[in-house]
Amino acid sequence: MQTVELKIAPKDWLYIIIIGAFFGFFISLCFYFLSYDLQNISTIIFSTTTAIFISLFAFFLITISNKFILPKVEKRFWYLISFVFSFLSGFLGFSFSFFIFSFGDFKILHIFSSFWIFISITIGFLTFLVGLILHQFISMKYKNEEIKTQVLETKLKALENELNPHFLFNALNSVSELIYQDQKKAENAVIEISKFLRNAINKESLITLETELSMVKTYVNIENVRFDEKIVLHIKDFSEFKNIKIPKFSIQLLVENAIKHGFYGKILQIDIKFSKDKIIVQNNGKITNIVKFGTGLSNLQKRLELQNVGSLSHQILDDKMVFIIELKG
């Protein structure tokens, strides 16, 4: 349907109407300077208003065509329907304007009165030509947006593919260490890994905070099999923010980073807090004065930027390493 369907956003229609008004204004200037009889403000008012009426009729008719007519007819008739509706926009727009202004004393109407129907038909054809050109521009706009979206999705999938093996290898290493030490723990770890992977195979790049935190809890359970329950996770009440969309593996990655770089044999406490525009992940483990953004953190930072969700920052506060995801409104 997109081959001839003139899809125009409401914001674009506003621009079209404004451009139409300016176009009518400049046409009126041509009349104004070509004939002494037309050198009055009524000429400018009539021409500008006519252009606005044509734009409004185009908005009304094309919207009806896109929503109610094109979806119900065969594709071979779309060009004909598009031609008819574009023609009618110009024809009816000029005719309606001529009828409205005929109740007043406008010199330009006296000149047009004997052949106004031919002018309406001519403007109808001109409107079709303008609509055809406009269609090409709109089509190019949507194609460019579609290409940008596809490129963005490709980048995000590439970044996610970097993450998935990273999680899996760490989890399998944990299980491999337990197989000969404690088979029951190894069995529990496999069950937790299975649960984690079921959530991880979700194809959506943005998931709810609630879903992400469920994955975080499962991940910590996996790591606690390895670290003898020395990872203590505290998650503050998030019921108010549970439907906020964030990149998949975002909080989980910060928790993993805390375990990887913060754990030093003692109890590691990880706290996750929330506000309207921030997600704060802090831990009381080893303090690193210089934080290097390796694959994981750089990956998260890029995904936050690409998906226009927010940004990632870090600081040391009260002898705790703190990572902050600052969300955009």
N, C-alpha and C positions, 0 to 999 in steps of 0.2 A: 504494500500500500504506500510505502514511502516514496515510490518512484514518482508519483504525481501528487500525492497528498501534501498540501501546503501546510505543514505543521509550524505554527508560529506561537511562541510563548506570549503570555499576556503582557509582559514587560516590552517585548518587541513590538506588539501592537501599539503601545503608547508612543514608541519612537516613530512608527509608521505614520500615525495620525499627526504627530508634530511635524514630521518631514513633509507630509501632504499639505499641511497648512502653510508652511514656508514655500512650497512649490506653487500653491495657488496664489500666494502673495506676489511672488516674482512674475507669474503670468499676468497678474493684474497690472503690474508696473509696465509690462509690454503694451497692454491695451491703453494704459494711462498716457504713455508718451507717443503712441501711434496716432491717436485721434484727439483733437482738441475737445470734442464733445464728451469724451470719456475721462477728462481730467477732473475727477471729483472723488471724494472718499467712498461713495457708493460702489464704484468700480472695484476698489480694493476689498471692500466688505463682501461683495457678492462672490468674487473669485476665490477669496480665502475660505469663505464658508462653504462654497461648493466643493472645494478640495477636501475639506473636513468631512462633509456628508459622504463623499465617495469612499473615503477611508473607513468610515463607520459602516456603510453598506457592505464593504469588502469584509470587514471583521465579522459582521452578522452572517453573511451568506457563506463565507468560507468555513466558519465554525459549524453551521448547519450541515454543510457538505461533508466535512470531516467526521462529524459525530453520527449523523443519521442516514446519509445517502451512500457515500463511497463504500462503507462496510457491507451494504446490502446489494450491491450490483456487481456484475462481472468486471474484471480488470480492464477489459477491452473498451469499456464505456467511460473510463475515468477521465481520459483526455477530453472527451466531448463534454462531460459534466463540468470539468474544470474550466473549459472555455466558456460555457454558458454562464456559469456563476461569476467568472471574472468580468465578462461582458456586461452582465446585469448590474454589477457593482458600479461601473461607470455610467451606464445608461440611467439607472434609477437614481443614482447620486445627483447627477446633473438635473434630471427631470424634477426631482423633489425640490432641489434648491430653486429652480426656475419657478415652480409653482408657489413656493413660500414667498419669494421675493416679488412675485407678480402683484401682490396686494399693496406694494409700495410703489413709490415713484423713482424707479431706477432707470437712468438713460440707457444703460447697457442692455437692459431687457427690451427696450423699444427697438434696438438694432437687431436683436436676436429673435424677436417675436415671430417673424414670418418663416423662419427656418430652424427653430429651436430643436425640432425632432431630429433633424439631420445632425445637428451638433451633438445631441445625446447619443446617437448611434456611433458617430465618430469617436467620441470620448469613451464609449463602451469598448470599441476595438483597441484604443490606446491603453485603456485600463488592462485589457487582456495582455497586451505586450509588456506592460510594466509588471503585471503579475507573473508573467513567464520569467522575466529577468529576476524578479524577487525570489521566485521559486528556486532558481539556480543558486542564488546566494544562501538561502536558508538550507538547501540540501548540502552545500559545501560546509556550512557551519555545523550541521549535525554529523556529517561524516568526520570532520576534524575532531569533534567532541568524542565520537565513538572510537576513533583511533587513539586519542589520548587516554580514554578509559581502558582500552585493551592494553596499552603500554603500561599503565599503572597497575592493572591486574597482573600482568606478566612479571613486573618488578616485585610485587608483593608475594606472588607465588614462589619466585626465586628466593626471596628472603626467608619465607616460611620453610622452604625445602632445606635451607641451611640450618634451621633450628631443629627440625624433627629428628635427624640422625644424632644430633648433639644430645637431646634428651634420652633417646633410646640407648645410645652407647653407655651413658652414665648409669642408667637403670640396670642394664644387663651386667655391667661391671660389678654393681652392688650385689646382684643375685649370684654371680659367679663366685664371689668371695664367701657366700653363705652356704653353697651347696654341700660342701664337705664339713662345714662347721655346725650348722643347725638347719636341717632339712625342713623343719616346720616353718622357720622364718623365711627360708627360700621359697617355700610354697606360698606363704602369705604375700611375699614380694611379687611373685608372678601374678597373683590375683589382682594386686593393686596396679601393676603395670598394665594388665588387660583393661582394667577400668579406666585408667588414664588414657590409653590409646583409643578406646571407644569414644571418649570425649574429644580427643585430639584430631580425629579424622573428619570432624566437622569442616565442611568446605568453606564456610563463611570466614572471612578475614576479620570481621568485627563481630564480637560476641558480647553478651550482657555481662555486667560485673558479677552477677550471681553465678553464671556458668564458669567464668574465669576463676572465681574463688573456690568453686567445687573442684576444679582441676588442681588448684594450689594445695588444697587439703589432701587430695590423693597423692600428689607429688611428695609432700612432707611425710606422709605415711610410708611411702616407698623408701625415703631416705632414713627414716627412723628405724627401719628394719636393719639398716646398715650401721647406724650410729647409736643403737641401743636406747632409743627414746630420748636422746639428749637434745633434740630439736624441738623447742616449745613454740608453738604458733598461737599468737593472739590476734584475733580479727575483731575489730570494733563493729558495733552495730552498723549495718549498711542497708537496712531495709528501705531507707529513703532514696538510696541511689542504686538499687539493685538492677534497674533496667537501663542504666547508662551503658552505651556501647563503647568498648575499648578493643584494641588489637588483641587477637588471640595470643596467648603465651606471654603477655606483657608483665603482669604481676608475678606470674610463675617464674619468669626469667630473673626478676629481681630477688625473689626468694632463693632461687638456685645460686645466684651470685653471692648472696649472703652466706649460704652454707659453704660454698666453695672457697671463699676468701676470708670468711669470718670465724669459722669453726676452728677451735684449737684444743679440743679434748674435753672442755667443760660444757655446761649447759649453755646452749645458744638460744637466746630468746629473740624471736622475730615478731614485731608488732606491725600490723597493717591498719592504718587509719584513713578516714575519708572526710572530705568536705565537698562543697558544691563544685569546686573547680580544681581539686587536688586529690591525688592518691599518694599516701606517704607510706613507704616501707622502710622500717629502721630495724637495726639489730645491735646487740651489745657485744658483738664479737671483736675480732682483731681490727684495729683501726689502721687504715691505709691512707697516709697523707696525700699520696699521688695516686689517683684513680685512673687507670688506663682503660679506655673503652675498647675492649677487644671485640671479637666477633659478635658475641651475644648482645652487649650493651649498644654497640654501634648499629647492630641490626634493629634493635628496638627503637633507637632514635630515628632511624630512617623510616621505619614503618609509621611511627607517630607523625612524622612530617608528611609522608606520601598520602596518608589517609586523612590528613588535616584534622587530627584529633588533639594534638598538643605537643608538648616537648618534655624532654627528660633532663633533670638536673640532680646534683648531689651536694651534700654538705656534711660536716661533722658537727653534731649538736649534743651537748651533755654527754660526751664520751661515747656517742653512738654514731654509727655510719647510717646516714639517711639518704634515701633516693626518693625523688619527688617526680611524679608524673603530673604535669600541669595541663589541665584539660581546657580546651577552648569552649567558650560559651555556645 
